[in-house]
Amino acid sequence: MTSDGTGSGLHARLLAALGPAITSGVHPPGTVLRADELAERYEVSRTVVREAVRVLESMRLVEVRRRVGVTVLPVTEWNVYDPQVITWRLAGADRPRQLRSLTVLRGAVEPVAARLAAERGDAGDGARITEHALGMVATSRGQQLENYLVHDIGFHHAVLRASGNEMFARLGDVVAAVLTGRTEHEVMFSDPRQEAVSLHVRVAEAIREGDGARAESTMRTITEDALSELDILAP
């Protein structure tokens, strides 16, 4: 901590309190947050408040208005692709709807990314995707969800990057936030369904073999199944 009472720990603690409070509706759109009141309530310096507000402003959760204060913006203004915003929203009561929204997004992007990966990816891409698919197989039994998550994220990251489309690649952190949220909030079976794991292996095979149509259709099955799982796990 620095001599004026600021510090990354205090800054992170304030963000961890304010971010979820905004995304959950505790501070609804239009709410004006006063810096001095925040400093007093959370027992931090105004410098820490300003640092936290700058981060929230970069996420478009708030706007600093002269002579007004820090104003909470409407949801339509939020950077809903920011992984931290996704994490905060998944921690709230709106989790089921948020998971569905994000899974629909995945269904629109990932099948096409898989096809492009098969058509444009090189041997290194195929090897990385296969490595993670096999890692998913190895950790899919015995309630190893944390280890499984590492490979699940790695697999989808690798497919999106191998697509050669920089816009798709940037969604890797979004997919990672969704998969992490499902695991942390127990919106997963204790052991992943073996059929779902096998589908990832089949996607890897199709990408290695340059079969774009098969890679796309198999990845589409994965995202459709993920949406169906939510009907059971997050009704």
SULHUTA-V268319 format. One record per residue. N is the residue number from 0. RES is the residue in one small letter. SS is DSSP state (@ for helix, = for strand, . for the rest). PSI is psi in whole degrees, -180 to 180 (* if undefined). NEAR is the number of other ideal C-beta (glycine too) atoms within 10 Angstrom. Layout:
N;RES;SS;PSI;NEAR  N;RES;SS;PSI;NEAR
//
This chain:
0;m;.;144;10  1;t;.;171;11  2;s;.;-23;5  3;d;.;10;10  4;g;.;5;14  5;t;.;171;18  6;g;.;153;16  7;s;@;-32;11  8;g;@;-47;10  9;l;@;-41;21  10;h;@;-45;19  11;a;@;-39;14  12;r;@;-41;16  13;l;@;-42;23  14;l;@;-41;19  15;a;@;-21;13  16;a;@;-46;15  17;l;@;-43;25  18;g;@;-57;21  19;p;@;-32;16  20;a;@;-35;16  21;i;@;-48;25  22;t;@;-23;26  23;s;.;-8;15  24;g;.;3;14  25;v;.;-40;13  26;h;.;91;19  27;p;.;165;11  28;p;.;137;16  29;g;.;-16;9  30;t;.;136;16  31;v;=;122;13  32;l;=;124;20  33;r;.;132;13  34;a;@;-43;15  35;d;@;-36;10  36;e;@;-39;12  37;l;@;-43;21  38;a;@;-42;18  39;e;@;-44;12  40;r;@;-42;13  41;y;@;3;15  42;e;.;51;11  43;v;.;169;20  44;s;.;163;15  45;r;@;-27;15  46;t;@;-43;16  47;v;@;-41;27  48;v;@;-46;26  49;r;@;-42;16  50;e;@;-44;19  51;a;@;-41;26  52;v;@;-37;22  53;r;@;-39;12  54;v;@;-45;17  55;l;@;-34;23  56;e;@;-38;14  57;s;@;-25;11  58;m;.;-3;21  59;r;.;27;17  60;l;.;-29;26  61;v;=;165;27  62;e;=;134;15  63;v;=;118;15  64;r;=;128;10  65;r;.;135;5  66;r;.;7;4  67;v;.;-56;10  68;g;=;-159;18  69;v;=;112;23  70;t;=;130;15  71;v;=;130;24  72;l;.;161;18  73;p;.;156;10  74;v;@;-33;15  75;t;@;-17;8  76;e;@;-17;14  77;w;.;150;19  78;n;.;85;13  79;v;.;-8;18  80;y;.;-6;15  81;d;.;123;18  82;p;@;-35;17  83;q;@;-38;18  84;v;@;-42;20  85;i;@;-46;25  86;t;@;-45;17  87;w;@;-41;24  88;r;@;-37;27  89;l;@;-19;22  90;a;.;-8;17  91;g;.;-176;14  92;a;.;-18;10  93;d;.;16;14  94;r;@;-48;17  95;p;@;-44;15  96;r;@;-40;12  97;q;@;-42;21  98;l;@;-41;24  99;r;@;-43;15  100;s;@;-45;14  101;l;@;-35;23  102;t;@;-34;21  103;v;@;-41;12  104;l;@;-45;17  105;r;@;-41;21  106;g;@;-26;16  107;a;@;-26;11  108;v;@;-48;20  109;e;@;-38;25  110;p;@;-42;22  111;v;@;-40;17  112;a;@;-39;27  113;a;@;-42;31  114;r;@;-46;22  115;l;@;-37;21  116;a;@;-39;33  117;a;@;-35;28  118;e;@;-31;17  119;r;@;-22;14  120;g;.;157;24  121;d;.;-175;10  122;a;@;-36;8  123;g;@;-41;10  124;d;@;-47;20  125;g;@;-38;21  126;a;@;-42;14  127;r;@;-44;19  128;i;@;-43;31  129;t;@;-42;19  130;e;@;-44;15  131;h;@;-37;22  132;a;@;-43;26  133;l;@;-33;15  134;g;@;-36;18  135;m;@;-41;24  136;v;@;-46;17  137;a;@;-25;13  138;t;.;14;21  139;s;.;-4;21  140;r;.;156;12  141;g;.;23;10  142;q;.;53;11  143;q;.;49;15  144;l;@;-35;19  145;e;@;-43;11  146;n;@;-39;15  147;y;@;-40;24  148;l;@;-40;20  149;v;@;-46;14  150;h;@;-34;22  151;d;@;-48;28  152;i;@;-45;20  153;g;@;-40;19  154;f;@;-52;25  155;h;@;-36;27  156;h;@;-48;19  157;a;@;-38;25  158;v;@;-46;32  159;l;@;-41;26  160;r;@;-40;20  161;a;@;-15;25  162;s;.;-23;25  163;g;.;4;16  164;n;.;114;17  165;e;@;-28;9  166;m;@;-43;10  167;f;@;-43;19  168;a;@;-37;16  169;r;@;-18;12  170;l;.;-2;20  171;g;@;-41;19  172;d;@;-30;17  173;v;@;-48;20  174;v;@;-40;25  175;a;@;-41;18  176;a;@;-38;22  177;v;@;-49;25  178;l;@;-40;20  179;t;@;-43;18  180;g;@;-41;21  181;r;@;-40;24  182;t;@;-48;16  183;e;@;-33;15  184;h;.;16;14  185;e;.;40;11  186;v;.;47;18  187;m;.;152;18  188;f;.;153;13  189;s;.;-34;8  190;d;.;130;15  191;p;.;148;21  192;r;.;132;13  193;q;@;-32;11  194;e;@;-42;10  195;a;@;-41;17  196;v;@;-44;20  197;s;@;-34;15  198;l;@;-36;18  199;h;@;-40;27  200;v;@;-40;17  201;r;@;-35;17  202;v;@;-46;30  203;a;@;-43;27  204;e;@;-46;18  205;a;@;-39;24  206;i;@;-44;29  207;r;@;-36;18  208;e;.;0;12  209;g;.;23;14  210;d;.;89;16  211;g;@;-42;18  212;a;@;-43;11  213;r;@;-39;18  214;a;@;-43;30  215;e;@;-49;22  216;s;@;-36;16  217;t;@;-41;22  218;m;@;-35;29  219;r;@;-38;19  220;t;@;-40;16  221;i;@;-48;20  222;t;@;-35;19  223;e;@;-40;13  224;d;@;-38;13  225;a;@;-38;20  226;l;@;-40;14  227;s;@;-36;11  228;e;@;-34;19  229;l;@;-29;17  230;d;@;-28;10  231;i;@;-46;9  232;l;@;-24;15  233;a;.;64;17  234;p;.;*;6
//
